[in-house]
Amino acid sequence: MGNWYTNRSLLKSALTIPASTTGSHADLDNTLEAVSRLLDDYVGYPFYPSSGVLYFTPVNTMRLILPEPLLSVNAIDLDLHGTNTSYDTVMSSACYNLFPYNATNQSPPQPFWEIETRYSATMVFPINFQRSVRISGTWGYFNQTTPTSATPTADLASGTTTFAMTNATALSPGQTLLMGTEQMFVTRTPASATGVHTSTIDVNRGVNGTQSATHSGSTAVVVYTYPIVDRATLYQAEQDYRAKDAAMGAAGGEPFGVQRPAMAGGLHPFTRRMLDGFRKPVAV
């Protein structure tokens, strides 16, 4: 499990499940995982940021349309000889623009969906070979974070999955943390398992293409956030969780005042409405 767009504590609160109640955690977690992946499937890509390498076969020397949103580029490598194993040319950042030009100035900031070569470029995309472009970077729609008051109580070794944090109760299972350049997915926090408040949390280390690393006790901890998508996730998760105990899987009622139950399955119309603005842009 990993990369939920809201967390267990918020879902428990929305469902009026007491914070100290632990028996429902497996069902809650399964619901959040299923709904988060359902949202990814609806828009056609993951919202969360992930580091990785993707390969492309351009059909235009001046324009490369991306199937997934791009947040930042580490390197664009070109295969000019059709080997698919030796990317012998690095495309200089002076040779291309990321498009839309003003994506990062939007509120919230948006990703890039195309790369175009500049008219003054000394190199363009090779169109004679398959997989002739290799891009390493950060993919996903959102790269938004908010600070937390939590910090490690001591230096943290690489690979350690259970450790103490100051202000650990500010965290919740289902959050993805960023410490340095490493992402961690939170699976347990104080009170999330036994109801007893301690300072220990459990995490999955080095998620989303990042590497597990050492961190000092003073390392700042931020948590990833997903504007609008978090609300859509919470709304859909409430519907799905309640449906498991409802007659014939019905929960929530039809929209627009129609007085008949809405059958479970797929995204609620309200959820789809919140997500429609995130669908892949149509290439022209």
Buried (B, 14 or more C-beta within 10 A) or exposed (E): BBBBBBBBBBBBEBBEBEEEEBEBBEEBBBBBBBBBBBBBEBBEBBBBBBBBEBBBEBEEBBBBBBEBBBBBBEEBBBBBBEEEEEBEBEBEEEBBBBBBEEBBEEEBBBBBBBBBBEEEBEBBBBEEBEBBBBBBBBBBBBBBBEEBEBBBBEEBEEEBEEBBBBEBBBBBBBBBBBBBEBBBBBBBBBBBBEEEEBBBBBBBBBBBBBEBBEBEEEBEBBBBBBEBBBBBBBBBBBBBBBBEEBEEBBBBEBEEEEEEBBBBEEBBEBBBEBBEEBEEEEEE
